[in-house]
Amino acid sequence: MSFADRYTSVFKALLPAPFTIAVLLTLLTMLLALVFTLPVDSSVGAYSLEILSFWESGIWNGGLMVFAMQMMLILVLGHALALTPLATLLIEKATQYCNTTANAAAIVSFFTLIVALLNWGLGLIFGAIFARKVADSCKAKGLLLNYPIVGAAGYSGLMIWHGGLSGSAPLKVAENGSLTSMMKGFYTDEQLQTLPDSLLGSETIFSTMNIVLSLVLLVVLPLAMYWLGKRSEALPIQVSDTVNGVDNEEPPNGAEKLDTSLVLAYILGGLMLFWLIYKAFIKPDEITLSFLTLNYINLFLFGLGVVLHSNFRNYLKAIDEAIGGAAGILIQFPLYFGIMGIMTSSGLVGRFSDFFVSISNEVTFPVFTFISAGIVNVFVPSGGGQWAVQGPIIIQAAQDLGVSLPKSVMALAYGDQLTNMLQPFWALPLLGITGLKAKEILPYTLFLMLIGAVIYITGLLVF
């Protein structure tokens, strides 16, 4: 048995299902809050009840529920876009070259990383469908394949997305007034005036540091997956055949013809895309990247999906197929919101972040921010939610230490995305599409995480 196979077998024996992990993390967070934040004038029993109230408040937090809806939409709309004939054609063309585990892992990871830089939801679903298409193709040809490695390659985009065009924290700080709004209650009016109105994408997503690190990852990660594929045993593919839906519906009659109208689809999709172009490039006196918000991206995915599916019937079928992938988000996000509520209301996340700030200086602060963000992401796997929790601490500490705010934001983004390779929450849609289990792909995603950690820390120290 090779090292890769022994490595895999250990993790398969240790890892439960993602929902179970969420429950265990909830219990662990409650315990940590009880141990480290118990007020001196409160009993264990009374504070335990207070922690439960923090938990409930987090679960039903209105702002986070809106965020959950945005996340479900970006996932479902991205999935529907990945099911368009154009995307399917591109994927099928690429699968022709995926005839070995090494080739497949390298090709799937490379294209998944590129798509994830454009949009994390689209990248996740694209990678999942790509991996599944590779498995179906190899199975039909009678080829052997280490399918879990290819599945892990399809998940690799979640390690690079936060530095891309859909990165939650960079998009949020690009909104005018977002920094001052976040720091109200933390800063005096005089201190608020020292903050910039926003941090433009040219300072974060399109900074030299982020561009260089993204290019390095685009080269190194596929090569690493190729190397891993070469050293892993290929096996017969154990996965159910893909069922291709056949349209047996009767030809539309009367008003039903509107459902298959190319003209209506182009009108609706065209209006959406026109408005987005107008809003971003025509209406403003000065063109910036501040228009890149989650709502903007969702509307773009919506409009483009309608246009590329050509009619409402095809689009709604794609939505029906895509929406199942969001089931895990629907049921597990409230658990993570509860964890977030405990960590925020108890002051646990503040103590955790303050510790890293206390041992930091101007050089090491971005690295410790990166590490702390990675740890917090295990408990709260949400880039936007994590920025809401850690953002005020990072902004205040960065200003106190004289560290670049854009660099600090990107340090959080890197840490948040890196431990997605450890936290299987966002893998739920991929697991549903590929038929794989979390314990099968996590050994390989952890391998990617170790490589990414070295690259990100080096970048934060060099730039």
C-alpha positions as CSV (number, residue, x, y, z in Angstrom):
1,M,0.0,0.0,0.0
2,S,1.4,3.4,-1.0
3,F,1.8,6.3,1.3
4,A,-1.1,8.1,-0.3
5,D,-3.4,5.1,0.2
6,R,-2.3,4.7,3.9
7,Y,-2.9,8.4,4.4
8,T,-6.3,8.1,2.9
9,S,-7.4,5.1,5.0
10,V,-6.5,6.9,8.2
11,F,-8.8,9.9,7.5
12,K,-11.6,7.6,6.2
13,A,-11.6,6.0,9.7
14,L,-11.6,9.3,11.6
15,L,-14.1,11.6,9.8
16,P,-17.8,11.5,10.3
17,A,-20.5,13.1,8.0
18,P,-20.5,16.9,7.6
19,F,-23.7,17.4,9.6
20,T,-22.2,15.4,12.5
21,I,-19.1,17.6,12.3
22,A,-21.3,20.7,12.5
23,V,-23.1,19.3,15.6
24,L,-19.7,18.4,17.2
25,L,-18.4,21.9,16.5
26,T,-21.5,23.4,18.1
27,L,-21.0,21.4,21.3
28,L,-17.2,22.3,21.3
29,T,-18.0,26.0,20.9
30,M,-20.4,25.9,23.8
31,L,-17.8,24.2,25.9
32,L,-15.1,26.7,24.9
33,A,-17.4,29.6,25.6
34,L,-18.2,28.2,29.0
35,V,-14.6,27.6,30.0
36,F,-13.0,30.8,28.6
37,T,-15.8,33.4,28.9
38,L,-17.6,32.5,32.1
39,P,-18.3,35.8,34.0
40,V,-17.0,35.9,37.6
41,D,-20.4,36.8,38.9
42,S,-22.3,34.1,37.1
43,S,-22.8,30.4,37.9
44,V,-22.1,27.6,35.3
45,G,-25.8,26.7,35.1
46,A,-27.0,30.3,34.5
47,Y,-24.3,31.0,32.0
48,S,-25.0,27.7,30.2
49,L,-28.6,29.0,29.7
50,E,-27.2,32.3,28.4
51,I,-25.0,30.5,25.9
52,L,-28.1,28.7,24.6
53,S,-29.7,32.0,24.2
54,F,-26.7,33.2,22.2
55,W,-27.0,30.1,20.1
56,E,-30.7,30.6,19.3
57,S,-30.1,34.3,18.5
58,G,-27.4,33.3,16.1
59,I,-29.5,30.7,14.4
60,W,-32.3,33.1,13.6
61,N,-30.2,36.2,13.0
62,G,-32.0,38.2,10.3
63,G,-28.9,39.6,8.6
64,L,-27.3,36.1,8.5
65,M,-30.5,34.6,7.1
66,V,-30.3,37.2,4.3
67,F,-26.7,36.1,3.8
68,A,-27.8,32.5,3.7
69,M,-30.3,33.2,1.0
70,Q,-27.6,35.0,-1.0
71,M,-25.3,32.0,-0.6
72,M,-28.0,29.5,-1.7
73,L,-28.8,31.7,-4.7
74,I,-25.2,32.0,-5.7
75,L,-24.8,28.2,-5.5
76,V,-28.0,27.3,-7.2
77,L,-27.7,30.0,-10.0
78,G,-24.1,29.0,-10.5
79,H,-25.1,25.3,-10.7
80,A,-27.8,26.2,-13.3
81,L,-25.3,28.1,-15.3
82,A,-22.9,25.1,-15.3
83,L,-25.7,23.0,-16.7
84,T,-26.1,25.2,-19.8
85,P,-25.4,23.5,-23.2
86,L,-22.3,25.7,-23.6
87,A,-20.8,24.8,-20.2
88,T,-21.6,21.1,-20.8
89,L,-19.9,21.2,-24.2
90,L,-16.8,22.7,-22.8
91,I,-16.6,20.1,-20.0
92,E,-17.2,17.2,-22.3
93,K,-14.4,18.5,-24.6
94,A,-12.0,18.6,-21.7
95,T,-12.9,15.1,-20.4
96,Q,-11.4,13.6,-23.6
97,Y,-7.9,14.3,-22.1
98,C,-8.7,12.9,-18.7
99,N,-7.8,9.3,-19.3
100,T,-5.6,8.7,-16.2
101,T,-5.9,9.8,-12.6
102,A,-2.9,12.1,-12.9
103,N,-4.1,13.8,-16.1
104,A,-7.7,14.1,-14.8
105,A,-6.7,15.5,-11.4
106,A,-4.4,18.2,-13.0
107,I,-6.9,19.2,-15.7
108,V,-9.9,19.3,-13.4
109,S,-8.1,21.3,-10.7
110,F,-6.7,23.8,-13.2
111,F,-10.0,24.7,-14.8
112,T,-11.9,24.6,-11.5
113,L,-9.4,27.1,-10.0
114,I,-9.9,29.4,-13.0
115,V,-13.7,29.3,-12.8
116,A,-13.7,29.7,-9.0
117,L,-11.7,32.9,-9.4
118,L,-14.6,34.2,-11.5
119,N,-17.3,33.0,-9.1
120,W,-17.1,30.6,-6.1
121,G,-20.5,29.1,-6.6
122,L,-20.0,28.5,-10.3
123,G,-16.5,27.1,-9.6
124,L,-17.8,24.6,-7.0
125,I,-20.5,23.3,-9.2
126,F,-18.3,23.3,-12.3
127,G,-15.7,21.3,-10.5
128,A,-18.2,18.8,-9.2
129,I,-19.8,18.3,-12.6
130,F,-16.4,18.1,-14.3
131,A,-15.3,15.4,-11.8
132,R,-18.5,13.4,-12.3
133,K,-18.2,13.7,-16.1
134,V,-14.7,12.3,-15.9
135,A,-15.8,9.4,-13.8
136,D,-18.7,8.6,-16.2
137,S,-16.4,8.8,-19.2
138,C,-13.7,6.6,-17.7
139,K,-16.3,4.1,-16.5
140,A,-17.9,3.9,-20.0
141,K,-14.4,3.3,-21.5
142,G,-13.5,0.7,-18.8
143,L,-10.6,2.7,-17.5
144,L,-9.4,2.6,-13.9
145,L,-9.4,5.9,-11.9
146,N,-8.8,7.1,-8.4
147,Y,-12.1,8.9,-8.3
148,P,-11.7,10.6,-4.9
149,I,-8.5,12.4,-6.1
150,V,-10.5,13.8,-9.1
151,G,-13.3,14.7,-6.7
152,A,-10.8,16.6,-4.5
153,A,-9.5,18.4,-7.6
154,G,-13.1,19.5,-8.3
155,Y,-13.2,21.0,-4.9
156,S,-9.9,22.8,-5.1
157,G,-11.5,26.1,-6.3
158,L,-12.8,26.7,-2.7
159,M,-9.1,27.3,-1.7
160,I,-8.7,30.2,-4.1
161,W,-12.2,31.8,-4.4
162,H,-11.9,34.5,-1.8
163,G,-9.1,36.1,-3.8
164,G,-11.3,36.2,-6.8
165,L,-14.2,38.3,-8.2
166,S,-16.8,36.9,-5.8
167,G,-14.7,37.2,-2.6
168,S,-17.0,38.2,0.2
169,A,-14.6,40.4,2.3
170,P,-13.0,42.3,-0.6
171,L,-16.5,42.9,-2.1
172,K,-17.9,44.1,1.2
173,V,-15.1,46.6,1.9
174,A,-15.4,47.9,-1.7
175,E,-18.9,49.3,-0.7
176,N,-18.9,53.0,0.1
177,G,-19.1,53.5,3.9
178,S,-18.8,49.8,4.7
179,L,-15.7,50.4,6.9
180,T,-17.2,53.2,9.0
181,S,-20.4,51.3,9.3
182,M,-18.6,48.3,10.6
183,M,-16.5,50.3,13.1
184,K,-19.4,52.2,14.7
185,G,-19.5,51.3,18.3
186,F,-15.8,50.4,18.2
187,Y,-14.4,53.8,17.2
188,T,-15.1,57.4,18.2
189,D,-16.4,59.9,15.6
190,E,-12.8,61.2,15.3
191,Q,-11.4,57.8,14.7
192,L,-14.1,57.0,12.1
193,Q,-12.9,59.9,10.1
194,T,-9.5,58.3,9.8
195,L,-11.0,55.4,7.9
196,P,-11.2,55.4,4.1
197,D,-14.7,55.3,2.5
198,S,-13.9,52.0,0.9
199,L,-11.1,49.7,-0.3
200,L,-11.2,49.4,-4.0
201,G,-10.7,46.1,-5.8
202,S,-7.4,47.4,-7.2
203,E,-6.1,47.4,-3.6
204,T,-7.4,43.9,-2.8
205,I,-8.5,41.5,-5.5
206,F,-6.3,43.1,-8.2
207,S,-3.3,43.9,-6.0
208,T,0.1,42.7,-7.1
209,M,0.2,40.3,-4.1
210,N,-3.1,38.6,-4.9
211,I,-2.4,38.4,-8.6
212,V,1.0,36.8,-8.1
213,L,-0.3,34.3,-5.4
214,S,-3.2,33.4,-7.6
215,L,-0.9,32.7,-10.6
216,V,1.4,30.6,-8.4
217,L,-1.5,28.5,-7.2
218,L,-2.8,28.0,-10.7
219,V,0.5,26.4,-11.6
220,V,1.5,24.6,-8.4
221,L,-1.9,23.0,-7.3
222,P,-2.5,21.2,-10.6
223,L,1.1,20.0,-10.6
224,A,0.7,18.7,-7.1
225,M,-2.5,16.9,-8.0
226,Y,-0.7,15.4,-11.0
227,W,2.1,14.2,-8.7
228,L,-0.4,12.7,-6.3
229,G,-2.4,11.0,-9.0
230,K,0.8,9.4,-10.3
231,R,1.5,7.8,-6.9
232,S,-2.0,6.6,-6.1
233,E,-3.7,3.4,-7.0
234,A,-6.3,3.5,-9.7
235,L,-9.4,1.4,-9.0
236,P,-12.7,0.5,-10.8
237,I,-15.1,3.4,-10.5
238,Q,-17.8,2.8,-7.9
239,V,-20.5,5.3,-8.8
240,S,-24.0,5.1,-10.1
241,D,-24.6,5.9,-13.7
242,T,-25.7,9.4,-14.5
243,V,-29.3,9.6,-15.5
244,N,-29.8,12.0,-18.3
245,G,-33.2,13.5,-18.2
246,V,-35.3,12.9,-21.4
247,D,-37.9,15.5,-22.3
248,N,-41.0,13.4,-22.7
249,E,-43.4,16.3,-22.2
250,E,-46.0,16.9,-24.9
251,P,-45.4,19.9,-27.2
252,P,-46.6,23.1,-25.5
253,N,-50.1,24.3,-26.4
254,G,-51.6,27.7,-26.0
255,A,-50.1,29.8,-23.3
256,E,-47.6,27.0,-22.5
257,K,-45.7,28.2,-25.6
258,L,-44.5,31.1,-23.5
259,D,-42.6,28.7,-21.3
260,T,-40.4,27.7,-24.3
261,S,-40.2,31.2,-25.9
262,L,-36.7,32.1,-26.9
263,V,-37.8,35.7,-27.2
264,L,-39.1,36.0,-23.7
265,A,-36.0,34.4,-22.3
266,Y,-33.8,36.8,-24.2
267,I,-35.9,39.8,-23.1
268,L,-35.7,38.9,-19.4
269,G,-32.1,37.9,-19.4
270,G,-31.2,40.7,-21.7
271,L,-32.8,43.3,-19.4
272,M,-30.9,41.9,-16.4
273,L,-27.6,42.0,-18.2
274,F,-28.2,45.4,-19.7
275,W,-29.0,46.9,-16.3
276,L,-25.9,45.4,-14.8
277,I,-23.7,46.8,-17.6
278,Y,-25.4,50.2,-17.3
279,K,-25.0,50.2,-13.5
280,A,-21.4,49.2,-13.6
281,F,-20.0,51.1,-16.6
282,I,-22.4,53.7,-17.9
283,K,-24.2,55.2,-14.9
284,P,-21.2,56.1,-12.6
285,D,-19.1,59.1,-13.2
286,E,-16.0,57.0,-12.3
287,I,-15.8,53.3,-13.0
288,T,-14.6,51.3,-10.0
289,L,-15.1,47.7,-8.8
290,S,-17.5,48.7,-6.1
291,F,-20.4,47.3,-8.1
292,L,-19.1,43.8,-7.5
293,T,-21.4,42.8,-4.7
294,L,-23.1,39.5,-3.9
295,N,-26.4,40.8,-5.2
296,Y,-24.8,42.0,-8.4
297,I,-23.2,38.7,-9.0
298,N,-26.4,36.8,-8.3
299,L,-28.3,38.9,-10.8
300,F,-25.6,38.4,-13.4
301,L,-25.8,34.6,-12.9
302,F,-29.5,34.7,-13.1
303,G,-29.6,36.7,-16.4
304,L,-26.8,34.8,-18.1
305,G,-28.4,31.5,-17.1
306,V,-31.7,32.4,-18.6
307,V,-30.1,33.5,-21.8
308,L,-27.9,30.5,-22.2
309,H,-30.7,28.0,-21.4
310,S,-32.7,29.7,-24.2
311,N,-36.2,29.4,-22.5
312,F,-37.9,29.3,-19.1
313,R,-38.7,25.6,-19.3
314,N,-35.1,24.6,-19.7
315,Y,-34.0,27.0,-17.1
316,L,-36.4,25.8,-14.5
317,K,-35.4,22.2,-15.1
318,A,-31.8,23.2,-14.4
319,I,-32.9,25.1,-11.2
320,D,-34.8,21.9,-10.1
321,E,-31.7,19.9,-10.6
322,A,-29.4,22.5,-9.0
323,I,-31.5,23.2,-5.9
324,G,-30.8,19.8,-4.3
325,G,-27.2,20.8,-3.9
326,A,-28.2,23.6,-1.6
327,A,-30.0,21.3,0.9
328,G,-26.9,21.0,3.1
329,I,-26.6,24.8,3.3
330,L,-30.3,25.1,4.2
331,I,-30.1,22.7,7.1
332,Q,-26.5,23.3,8.3
333,F,-26.1,27.1,7.9
334,P,-28.4,27.7,10.9
335,L,-26.1,25.5,13.0
336,Y,-23.1,27.6,11.9
337,F,-25.0,30.8,12.5
338,G,-25.6,29.5,16.0
339,I,-21.9,28.9,16.5
340,M,-21.3,32.4,15.2
341,G,-23.8,33.7,17.7
342,I,-22.0,32.0,20.6
343,M,-18.6,33.2,19.5
344,T,-19.7,36.8,19.0
345,S,-22.0,37.3,22.0
346,S,-19.8,35.5,24.4
347,G,-16.7,37.4,23.3
348,L,-14.9,34.1,22.4
349,V,-13.9,35.3,18.9
350,G,-12.7,38.5,20.4
351,R,-10.5,36.8,22.9
352,F,-9.2,34.4,20.2
353,S,-8.3,37.2,17.8
354,D,-7.0,39.5,20.5
355,F,-4.5,36.8,21.4
356,F,-3.0,36.8,17.9
357,V,-3.0,40.6,17.9
358,S,-1.1,40.6,21.3
359,I,1.7,38.5,19.9
360,S,1.9,40.4,16.5
361,N,4.0,43.2,15.0
362,E,3.8,45.0,11.7
363,V,5.5,42.0,9.9
364,T,3.8,39.1,11.6
365,F,0.3,40.5,11.9
366,P,-0.9,39.5,8.4
367,V,0.4,35.9,9.0
368,F,-1.4,35.7,12.4
369,T,-4.5,37.1,10.9
370,F,-4.3,34.4,8.2
371,I,-3.9,31.7,10.8
372,S,-6.7,33.0,13.1
373,A,-9.0,33.3,10.1
374,G,-8.3,29.7,9.1
375,I,-9.1,28.5,12.6
376,V,-12.3,30.6,12.8
377,N,-13.4,29.3,9.4
378,V,-13.5,25.7,10.8
379,F,-16.2,26.9,13.2
380,V,-17.9,29.5,10.9
381,P,-17.4,28.4,7.3
382,S,-18.7,31.7,5.8
383,G,-16.4,34.3,4.3
384,G,-18.9,37.1,4.6
385,G,-20.0,36.0,8.1
386,Q,-16.4,35.7,9.2
387,W,-15.6,39.2,8.0
388,A,-18.6,40.5,10.0
389,V,-17.2,38.8,13.1
390,Q,-13.4,39.4,12.7
391,G,-13.5,42.5,10.6
392,P,-13.7,45.1,13.4
393,I,-10.8,43.4,15.3
394,I,-8.6,43.3,12.2
395,I,-9.3,46.9,11.2
396,Q,-8.5,48.2,14.7
397,A,-5.4,46.1,15.1
398,A,-4.1,46.9,11.6
399,Q,-4.5,50.6,12.2
400,D,-2.8,50.4,15.7
401,L,0.1,48.4,14.2
402,G,0.4,50.5,11.0
403,V,-0.4,47.5,8.8
404,S,-2.0,47.9,5.4
405,L,-5.8,47.5,5.6
406,P,-6.1,45.9,2.1
407,K,-3.3,43.4,3.0
408,S,-5.1,42.6,6.3
409,V,-8.4,42.0,4.5
410,M,-6.7,39.7,2.0
411,A,-4.9,37.8,4.9
412,L,-8.3,37.1,6.3
413,A,-9.6,36.0,2.9
414,Y,-6.6,33.6,2.4
415,G,-7.1,32.0,5.9
416,D,-10.8,31.7,5.4
417,Q,-10.5,29.9,2.0
418,L,-7.6,27.7,3.0
419,T,-9.3,25.7,5.7
420,N,-12.3,25.0,3.4
421,M,-10.0,22.1,2.5
422,L,-10.4,20.9,6.1
423,Q,-14.0,21.9,6.7
424,P,-16.3,19.8,4.5
425,F,-19.3,22.1,4.7
426,W,-18.9,23.6,1.2
427,A,-18.2,20.2,-0.2
428,L,-21.8,19.1,0.3
429,P,-23.0,20.0,-3.2
430,L,-19.9,18.4,-4.7
431,L,-20.5,15.2,-2.7
432,G,-24.1,15.1,-3.9
433,I,-23.1,15.4,-7.5
434,T,-20.2,13.1,-7.5
435,G,-21.6,10.4,-5.2
436,L,-18.4,10.6,-3.1
437,K,-18.1,10.8,0.7
438,A,-16.4,13.6,2.6
439,K,-13.9,11.1,4.1
440,E,-12.9,10.0,0.6
441,I,-11.8,13.5,-0.6
442,L,-10.6,15.1,2.5
443,P,-7.2,13.4,2.6
444,Y,-6.4,14.9,-0.7
445,T,-7.9,18.3,0.0
446,L,-5.7,18.4,3.2
447,F,-2.7,17.8,1.0
448,L,-3.7,20.8,-1.0
449,M,-4.2,22.8,2.1
450,L,-0.6,22.2,3.3
451,I,0.7,23.4,-0.1
452,G,-1.5,26.5,0.0
453,A,-0.5,27.4,3.5
454,V,3.2,27.6,2.5
455,I,2.3,29.7,-0.6
456,Y,0.1,32.1,1.3
457,I,2.4,32.6,4.3
458,T,5.3,33.2,2.0
459,G,3.3,35.8,0.0
460,L,2.2,37.6,3.1
461,L,5.8,37.9,4.3
462,V,7.2,38.9,0.9
463,F,4.8,41.5,-0.2
